Amino acid sequence: MKSVTNDPNITGFVMVEQMKSIDYQARKIKFIGKASDEALDTVLSILDACIY
């Protein structure tokens, strides 16, 4: 597992295989940082395999 960001204060992971829509307002989601380019490329690659 790789870090989602380069910020050591942010932890977590992306569950690409369990996609669903999210109501950002209902869940009171807030922006905390950007994913690294490497993490985003990995996520999009897995998502592409799941969809096609």
Gaussian input, Z-matrix of N, CA and C with variables (Angstrom, degrees):
# hf/3-21g

backbone

0 1
 N
 C     1     B1
 C     2     B2     1     A1
 N     3     B3     2     A2     1     D1
 C     4     B4     3     A3     2     D2
 C     5     B5     4     A4     3     D3
 N     6     B6     5     A5     4     D4
 C     7     B7     6     A6     5     D5
 C     8     B8     7     A7     6     D6
 N     9     B9     8     A8     7     D7
 C    10    B10     9     A9     8     D8
 C    11    B11    10    A10     9     D9
 N    12    B12    11    A11    10    D10
 C    13    B13    12    A12    11    D11
 C    14    B14    13    A13    12    D12
 N    15    B15    14    A14    13    D13
 C    16    B16    15    A15    14    D14
 C    17    B17    16    A16    15    D15
 N    18    B18    17    A17    16    D16
 C    19    B19    18    A18    17    D17
 C    20    B20    19    A19    18    D18
 N    21    B21    20    A20    19    D19
 C    22    B22    21    A21    20    D20
 C    23    B23    22    A22    21    D21
 N    24    B24    23    A23    22    D22
 C    25    B25    24    A24    23    D23
 C    26    B26    25    A25    24    D24
 N    27    B27    26    A26    25    D25
 C    28    B28    27    A27    26    D26
 C    29    B29    28    A28    27    D27
 N    30    B30    29    A29    28    D28
 C    31    B31    30    A30    29    D29
 C    32    B32    31    A31    30    D30
 N    33    B33    32    A32    31    D31
 C    34    B34    33    A33    32    D32
 C    35    B35    34    A34    33    D33
 N    36    B36    35    A35    34    D34
 C    37    B37    36    A36    35    D35
 C    38    B38    37    A37    36    D36
 N    39    B39    38    A38    37    D37
 C    40    B40    39    A39    38    D38
 C    41    B41    40    A40    39    D39
 N    42    B42    41    A41    40    D40
 C    43    B43    42    A42    41    D41
 C    44    B44    43    A43    42    D42
 N    45    B45    44    A44    43    D43
 C    46    B46    45    A45    44    D44
 C    47    B47    46    A46    45    D45
 N    48    B48    47    A47    46    D46
 C    49    B49    48    A48    47    D47
 C    50    B50    49    A49    48    D48
 N    51    B51    50    A50    49    D49
 C    52    B52    51    A51    50    D50
 C    53    B53    52    A52    51    D51
 N    54    B54    53    A53    52    D52
 C    55    B55    54    A54    53    D53
 C    56    B56    55    A55    54    D54
 N    57    B57    56    A56    55    D55
 C    58    B58    57    A57    56    D56
 C    59    B59    58    A58    57    D57
 N    60    B60    59    A59    58    D58
 C    61    B61    60    A60    59    D59
 C    62    B62    61    A61    60    D60
 N    63    B63    62    A62    61    D61
 C    64    B64    63    A63    62    D62
 C    65    B65    64    A64    63    D63
 N    66    B66    65    A65    64    D64
 C    67    B67    66    A66    65    D65
 C    68    B68    67    A67    66    D66
 N    69    B69    68    A68    67    D67
 C    70    B70    69    A69    68    D68
 C    71    B71    70    A70    69    D69
 N    72    B72    71    A71    70    D70
 C    73    B73    72    A72    71    D71
 C    74    B74    73    A73    72    D72
 N    75    B75    74    A74    73    D73
 C    76    B76    75    A75    74    D74
 C    77    B77    76    A76    75    D75
 N    78    B78    77    A77    76    D76
 C    79    B79    78    A78    77    D77
 C    80    B80    79    A79    78    D78
 N    81    B81    80    A80    79    D79
 C    82    B82    81    A81    80    D80
 C    83    B83    82    A82    81    D81
 N    84    B84    83    A83    82    D82
 C    85    B85    84    A84    83    D83
 C    86    B86    85    A85    84    D84
 N    87    B87    86    A86    85    D85
 C    88    B88    87    A87    86    D86
 C    89    B89    88    A88    87    D87
 N    90    B90    89    A89    88    D88
 C    91    B91    90    A90    89    D89
 C    92    B92    91    A91    90    D90
 N    93    B93    92    A92    91    D91
 C    94    B94    93    A93    92    D92
 C    95    B95    94    A94    93    D93
 N    96    B96    95    A95    94    D94
 C    97    B97    96    A96    95    D95
 C    98    B98    97    A97    96    D96
 N    99    B99    98    A98    97    D97
 C   100   B100    99    A99    98    D98
 C   101   B101   100   A100    99    D99
 N   102   B102   101   A101   100   D100
 C   103   B103   102   A102   101   D101
 C   104   B104   103   A103   102   D102
 N   105   B105   104   A104   103   D103
 C   106   B106   105   A105   104   D104
 C   107   B107   106   A106   105   D105
 N   108   B108   107   A107   106   D106
 C   109   B109   108   A108   107   D107
 C   110   B110   109   A109   108   D108
 N   111   B111   110   A110   109   D109
 C   112   B112   111   A111   110   D110
 C   113   B113   112   A112   111   D111
 N   114   B114   113   A113   112   D112
 C   115   B115   114   A114   113   D113
 C   116   B116   115   A115   114   D114
 N   117   B117   116   A116   115   D115
 C   118   B118   117   A117   116   D116
 C   119   B119   118   A118   117   D117
 N   120   B120   119   A119   118   D118
 C   121   B121   120   A120   119   D119
 C   122   B122   121   A121   120   D120
 N   123   B123   122   A122   121   D121
 C   124   B124   123   A123   122   D122
 C   125   B125   124   A124   123   D123
 N   126   B126   125   A125   124   D124
 C   127   B127   126   A126   125   D125
 C   128   B128   127   A127   126   D126
 N   129   B129   128   A128   127   D127
 C   130   B130   129   A129   128   D128
 C   131   B131   130   A130   129   D129
 N   132   B132   131   A131   130   D130
 C   133   B133   132   A132   131   D131
 C   134   B134   133   A133   132   D132
 N   135   B135   134   A134   133   D133
 C   136   B136   135   A135   134   D134
 C   137   B137   136   A136   135   D135
 N   138   B138   137   A137   136   D136
 C   139   B139   138   A138   137   D137
 C   140   B140   139   A139   138   D138
 N   141   B141   140   A140   139   D139
 C   142   B142   141   A141   140   D140
 C   143   B143   142   A142   141   D141
 N   144   B144   143   A143   142   D142
 C   145   B145   144   A144   143   D143
 C   146   B146   145   A145   144   D144
 N   147   B147   146   A146   145   D145
 C   148   B148   147   A147   146   D146
 C   149   B149   148   A148   147   D147
 N   150   B150   149   A149   148   D148
 C   151   B151   150   A150   149   D149
 C   152   B152   151   A151   150   D150
 N   153   B153   152   A152   151   D151
 C   154   B154   153   A153   152   D152
 C   155   B155   154   A154   153   D153

   B1=1.4498
   B2=1.5261
   B3=1.3186
   B4=1.4586
   B5=1.5134
   B6=1.3021
   B7=1.4576
   B8=1.5224
   B9=1.3236
   B10=1.4660
   B11=1.5216
   B12=1.3174
   B13=1.4644
   B14=1.5180
   B15=1.3161
   B16=1.4633
   B17=1.5175
   B18=1.3009
   B19=1.4658
   B20=1.5296
   B21=1.3300
   B22=1.4661
   B23=1.5298
   B24=1.3315
   B25=1.4610
   B26=1.5290
   B27=1.3292
   B28=1.4645
   B29=1.5207
   B30=1.3247
   B31=1.4634
   B32=1.5210
   B33=1.2938
   B34=1.4532
   B35=1.5042
   B36=1.3218
   B37=1.4439
   B38=1.5167
   B39=1.3181
   B40=1.4544
   B41=1.5208
   B42=1.3172
   B43=1.4588
   B44=1.5265
   B45=1.3242
   B46=1.4613
   B47=1.5213
   B48=1.3215
   B49=1.4585
   B50=1.5195
   B51=1.3236
   B52=1.4660
   B53=1.5225
   B54=1.3390
   B55=1.4595
   B56=1.5244
   B57=1.2974
   B58=1.4563
   B59=1.5207
   B60=1.2904
   B61=1.4541
   B62=1.5238
   B63=1.3100
   B64=1.4630
   B65=1.5242
   B66=1.3078
   B67=1.4533
   B68=1.5273
   B69=1.3297
   B70=1.4566
   B71=1.5291
   B72=1.3195
   B73=1.4623
   B74=1.5173
   B75=1.3204
   B76=1.4638
   B77=1.5296
   B78=1.3292
   B79=1.4671
   B80=1.5302
   B81=1.3237
   B82=1.4676
   B83=1.5264
   B84=1.3243
   B85=1.4572
   B86=1.5213
   B87=1.3317
   B88=1.4528
   B89=1.5279
   B90=1.2974
   B91=1.4549
   B92=1.5170
   B93=1.3324
   B94=1.4713
   B95=1.5145
   B96=1.3243
   B97=1.4568
   B98=1.5121
   B99=1.3151
   B100=1.4605
   B101=1.5211
   B102=1.3126
   B103=1.4600
   B104=1.5273
   B105=1.3144
   B106=1.4583
   B107=1.5271
   B108=1.3311
   B109=1.4647
   B110=1.5245
   B111=1.3202
   B112=1.4636
   B113=1.5287
   B114=1.3231
   B115=1.4675
   B116=1.5240
   B117=1.3177
   B118=1.4601
   B119=1.5269
   B120=1.3273
   B121=1.4706
   B122=1.5225
   B123=1.3203
   B124=1.4628
   B125=1.5200
   B126=1.3193
   B127=1.4582
   B128=1.5272
   B129=1.3233
   B130=1.4629
   B131=1.5273
   B132=1.3160
   B133=1.4613
   B134=1.5278
   B135=1.3209
   B136=1.4671
   B137=1.5235
   B138=1.3298
   B139=1.4712
   B140=1.5260
   B141=1.3258
   B142=1.4673
   B143=1.5269
   B144=1.3271
   B145=1.4698
   B146=1.5285
   B147=1.3103
   B148=1.4796
   B149=1.5282
   B150=1.3163
   B151=1.4611
   B152=1.5214
   B153=1.3100
   B154=1.4588
   B155=1.4893
   A1=108.11
   A2=114.85
   A3=120.48
   A4=109.75
   A5=114.88
   A6=120.83
   A7=109.91
   A8=115.43
   A9=120.31
   A10=110.52
   A11=117.14
   A12=121.55
   A13=109.09
   A14=115.37
   A15=120.45
   A16=111.37
   A17=117.85
   A18=123.02
   A19=109.12
   A20=118.30
   A21=120.57
   A22=113.49
   A23=117.68
   A24=121.26
   A25=112.68
   A26=116.63
   A27=121.34
   A28=108.29
   A29=115.92
   A30=120.21
   A31=108.97
   A32=116.04
   A33=119.86
   A34=111.09
   A35=115.07
   A36=120.45
   A37=109.39
   A38=115.83
   A39=122.25
   A40=107.76
   A41=116.71
   A42=122.02
   A43=107.99
   A44=115.79
   A45=121.56
   A46=111.69
   A47=117.08
   A48=120.47
   A49=112.63
   A50=117.96
   A51=121.71
   A52=110.42
   A53=114.76
   A54=120.20
   A55=110.97
   A56=115.49
   A57=122.10
   A58=107.09
   A59=115.85
   A60=117.58
   A61=108.77
   A62=114.81
   A63=120.70
   A64=108.97
   A65=116.77
   A66=121.70
   A67=106.92
   A68=115.34
   A69=121.05
   A70=112.65
   A71=117.29
   A72=120.03
   A73=111.12
   A74=117.80
   A75=121.26
   A76=111.28
   A77=116.52
   A78=120.31
   A79=112.62
   A80=116.27
   A81=122.33
   A82=111.36
   A83=114.41
   A84=120.94
   A85=109.46
   A86=115.90
   A87=119.96
   A88=109.26
   A89=115.89
   A90=123.00
   A91=108.86
   A92=116.73
   A93=119.38
   A94=112.65
   A95=118.22
   A96=120.25
   A97=111.31
   A98=115.19
   A99=121.35
   A100=109.79
   A101=115.92
   A102=121.37
   A103=108.53
   A104=115.34
   A105=119.59
   A106=109.23
   A107=116.64
   A108=120.85
   A109=110.47
   A110=116.87
   A111=121.13
   A112=111.09
   A113=116.76
   A114=120.35
   A115=110.47
   A116=117.28
   A117=121.05
   A118=111.06
   A119=117.70
   A120=120.81
   A121=110.85
   A122=117.42
   A123=121.42
   A124=110.99
   A125=117.04
   A126=122.13
   A127=110.76
   A128=116.72
   A129=120.06
   A130=111.40
   A131=117.50
   A132=121.11
   A133=111.09
   A134=116.99
   A135=121.31
   A136=110.18
   A137=116.51
   A138=120.65
   A139=110.78
   A140=116.60
   A141=120.85
   A142=110.27
   A143=117.32
   A144=120.96
   A145=111.19
   A146=117.93
   A147=121.50
   A148=111.26
   A149=116.96
   A150=120.91
   A151=111.25
   A152=117.49
   A153=120.95
   A154=108.56
   D1=136.03
   D2=178.94
   D3=-108.64
   D4=157.21
   D5=177.43
   D6=-67.13
   D7=143.38
   D8=178.57
   D9=-75.33
   D10=-35.87
   D11=178.56
   D12=-131.61
   D13=173.74
   D14=175.36
   D15=-88.18
   D16=1.27
   D17=-179.88
   D18=-86.87
   D19=115.62
   D20=-178.27
   D21=-67.25
   D22=-14.00
   D23=179.57
   D24=-83.32
   D25=-10.99
   D26=179.97
   D27=-107.28
   D28=122.85
   D29=178.77
   D30=-124.00
   D31=159.76
   D32=177.48
   D33=142.98
   D34=-173.69
   D35=179.96
   D36=-151.57
   D37=165.51
   D38=-178.95
   D39=-106.66
   D40=125.35
   D41=179.28
   D42=-99.67
   D43=77.99
   D44=-173.86
   D45=-63.25
   D46=-38.06
   D47=-176.08
   D48=-68.83
   D49=-11.99
   D50=-178.52
   D51=-116.76
   D52=52.70
   D53=-178.86
   D54=-67.75
   D55=147.33
   D56=170.65
   D57=-164.25
   D58=163.05
   D59=177.91
   D60=-78.91
   D61=150.13
   D62=-177.10
   D63=-125.05
   D64=133.41
   D65=173.89
   D66=-87.55
   D67=98.97
   D68=-175.16
   D69=-60.77
   D70=-36.64
   D71=-179.31
   D72=-71.14
   D73=-43.32
   D74=-178.83
   D75=-64.39
   D76=-35.35
   D77=-179.11
   D78=-90.18
   D79=-3.12
   D80=179.20
   D81=52.93
   D82=49.32
   D83=-179.28
   D84=-74.81
   D85=140.54
   D86=176.93
   D87=-127.29
   D88=149.19
   D89=179.17
   D90=-73.33
   D91=128.18
   D92=179.45
   D93=-123.28
   D94=-11.88
   D95=179.29
   D96=165.68
   D97=173.67
   D98=-179.54
   D99=-105.77
   D100=144.98
   D101=173.92
   D102=-72.83
   D103=149.85
   D104=176.99
   D105=-67.47
   D106=158.14
   D107=178.09
   D108=-59.72
   D109=-38.97
   D110=179.91
   D111=-64.20
   D112=-43.25
   D113=178.87
   D114=-64.99
   D115=-42.84
   D116=179.55
   D117=-63.53
   D118=-42.37
   D119=177.70
   D120=-60.85
   D121=-41.37
   D122=179.16
   D123=-64.31
   D124=-45.77
   D125=179.78
   D126=-61.22
   D127=-46.59
   D128=-178.76
   D129=-65.65
   D130=-34.31
   D131=177.47
   D132=-65.04
   D133=-44.51
   D134=178.28
   D135=-66.17
   D136=-42.71
   D137=179.54
   D138=-61.11
   D139=-41.67
   D140=178.45
   D141=-60.18
   D142=-42.26
   D143=178.83
   D144=-65.91
   D145=-35.13
   D146=180.00
   D147=-70.16
   D148=-37.87
   D149=-175.55
   D150=-80.17
   D151=-39.66
   D152=-175.35
   D153=-109.03

